[in-house]
Amino acid sequence: MIIILDPGATPEQRDSLTTDLKARGYGVHLSEGVERTIVGVIGTPDRDKSYLVEQFEALPFVERVVPILKPYKLVGRAFKPEGTVINVNGVKIGGGNVCVMAGPCTVESPEMLFETADFVKANGAHILRGGAFKPSTSPYSFHGMGEAGLQLLAEARDRTGLAIITEVMDTRDVELVGKYTDIYQIGTRNMTNYSLLREVGNARKPVMLKRGWASTIEEWLQAAEYIASQGNYEIILCERGIRTFENYTRNTFDINAIPAIKELSHLPIFADPSHATGKRSLVSAVSLGAVAAGADGLILETHPNPEKALKDGPQSLSFQQFGDLIRDLKPIAAAVGKTL
């Protein structure tokens, strides 16, 4: 359940309440908004909720108590009705902004990465993406440069000022990746790797959680709850397509998920049209649709020579296509009350 404090509640009253809740053995999570503080209470037995609602609503500094029946408590909209805005090195994710993350699927070489970083920076991207550890269906495919790739990403950040996002695949790599990245990315294959989710939840660094390729929206939100339950609320959800019977595209982009997440959660929601379609010819149209549906941002694969990319070339935008897309996105963003 959540306890919504009166706007005039003092820090001493808040602290007294949280101390009482912890003494009862409940987990306590605070969300301090501009006007109100919300106290999330985890672990209250259903049989006690009616009694607890009456007890806490009797306190003079409590506005109301709301029982939460959904399995995700901390990432649900009720916990933070105004929505979460994450600040990454001055870039705001959420709210009225459309944030663009762009770069190659995989770091291949210094020359390719720096050329791409310079271009996307000059053409409207806010954050640089690039893989140092890459999952692949085949054990014989290119799996990334490892720490050398992370070092190149950090150098690209120094050159351009762009924050970086890169994937972490293993609990053993969280500390290493955290030395370099500004945002952890959890890929679709690891959405239900609960040990990894807890580990990045403890890392106190923003996390992008991609939807599992066969996961429902509720399962996705429960995966986000694993991260939030460790005290890290800086979570970005990413719709990247789900597996259906259709095989013309790599996956099926679930545009329903964007407004659905806006109803159900306070977390920012991004779209990944590159993995959703697997075809660069479709990426721009799906990007426009995602922003029109309310997405807070896009993560796009971009490469100076997609035909020669070591990973995911068919879905990577050329520089020309990326520039054209940013141009076309601006009026769409403006039409839904956002800025790019």
Protein Blocks (a to p, Z undefined) as FASTA:
>chain_A
ZZdddfklcfklmmmmmmmmmmnopacdddddfkbccdddehiafklmmmmmmmmmmpmk
bfbdcddfbfblklpmklmmnopaddeehiagejjbccddeddfbafbfklmmmmmmmmm
mnopabdcddfbdcdfblkbcebjhjmlmmmmmmmmmmnopacddddfbfklmmmmmmmm
mbdcddfklmmmmklmmmmmmnopacdddddfkbcfklmmmmmmmmmmnopabbcdddeb
jadfbfkbmbdcdfklmmmmmmmpmcdcdddfklmnopaklmmmmmmmmmmnopabdcdd
ddfblmlpfbhklmpccfklmmmmmmmmmmmmmmnopaZZ
